[in-house]
């Protein structure tokens, strides 16, 4: 397999990743805040801070994300479990951030770290699954061969 073939397949997979796996959880976060009666430190209902938070929260999680191919292997089972974990971690971050009044508290930093870890794990599984299930993208994974 050529390096150009590998790099081309990887570019296709990387380009599809975010749109394929990320979802707006701000409505669910607002509902959770309302049900739990959460307030920001200044007394603002946390649910109000959740609404419209999709882009800023997504940016926090994805800001430092770099696709790493070193650990990507062929995956046959799909990525539903990992996507669920990522979205749950994103939901938890959104709620925690709103309840903290959008301040970077230790709880917010811990929730952000967990969401970033979940994103990394999702990447490994999702990318591997894409390469496994699409012949044209199989060259993205070098699990069994050397790249020249």
N, C-alpha and C positions, 0 to 999 in steps of 0.2 A: 504494500500500500504506500502511496506517495504522501508526503507531508502536505501537499496542496489538496489532495483528496480529503485527508483527515481534517485539515483546517477549514475547508469548505463545509463539510458536514457539521463541524462544531459551530460554525457561524450561524447556520440555519437553526440549530437547536437553541443556541443562546438567544437569538432574535425572538424566538417564540416563547421563551420561558416566562417572563413576567406577565404577559397578557394571558397566558394559559393557566397560571396558578394563583394569581393575586385576585382578591375579591374585596369589595367594600363591605366592611363589617360595622360601620359607624351606626347604622340603624339598630343592629342587634346590641351594640354597646350602649346606646342611649336607652333602649328598653331595659337592659340589665341594670343600669344606673337608676332608672326610675323605680323598678321593682325593689331595689335594695335601699332606696331613699338616700343615695349618696349625694353629698354636698362637697364642693370644693372648699378649701380653707376660707375663702372670702364669703361663703354662704351661697354662692351660685349653684343651682342644681347641676350636678355633674352631667346629667343627660344633655343639657344645652351645649356643653363643651364637646360632647361626642359627635353631635350632628355637624356634618361638614368636615370632620377630622380625617377623612380617608386619605387625602393627598399628603398632609403633613406627617401622619403616622406612617404611611407607606414610605415616605422619604426617609424618615428616621431609620426604619428597618433596612431599606435597600441602599442607603448612602454609601456604605463601605463594602457592599457586596461585589465580589470578584469571582466569576465562575472559575472553579478549580477543577481541572480534568484529571489530576493525578490519582484521585480515588474513585473515579467513575468507572463502574463495571457494568456488564450487561445485567439487566433486571427483567425478570419475567412476570412478576406479580403486580405490576402497576404501582402507582404512587398515591392512591387514595388515602391511605393511612397517614402518610407524611404530609399530605396537603391539609388534611384535617387538623393535624398537630400544629402546622404552621398557622392556619387560620384561627385556631383556638388561642395560640400564643399572641397573635395580632389582636384578637378581641380582648384578651387579658391586658395587654399593653394599653389599648385604647381606653378601657375602663379605669385602669390604674392611673394613667396620665390625666384623665378628666377629674378623677377624685382628688388628685394632687394639685389641681388648678393649673395644669400645664407646666408644673415645675419639675425639674430633674431631681426628684427625691431618690433615696436609695432604693425604694420599691420600684420606682419607674425605671431606674437604671437596670435593676435585676430583671424586670419584665422585658426591657429592650434587649438585653443580652440573650434571654431565653428565646425571644422571637427571631433574633439573628441566628442563633444555633439551629432553630427549627427550619429557617430558610436554607441554611447550608445543607442540612440533612435532606430537605426536600429537593434541592438542586441535584445532589448526588443520585438520588433514586429516580427523579424525573428525567434527567439527562440520560441515564443508563437505560431507562425504559424506552425513551424515544429512539435511541440507537438500536435497541433490541427489536422493536416492532416495525421499524421502517428500513427496508433494505438500503435505500439510498443514503441513509444516515448511519448505517452500521460502521462505517469507517471512522466515526468520531471516537470510538472507544478502541484503545490499543491494548486491551486486556491480554490478548493472546499473540500479539505480533509486534515486531519492531518497526518503527517508522523510519523511512529512508528519505 
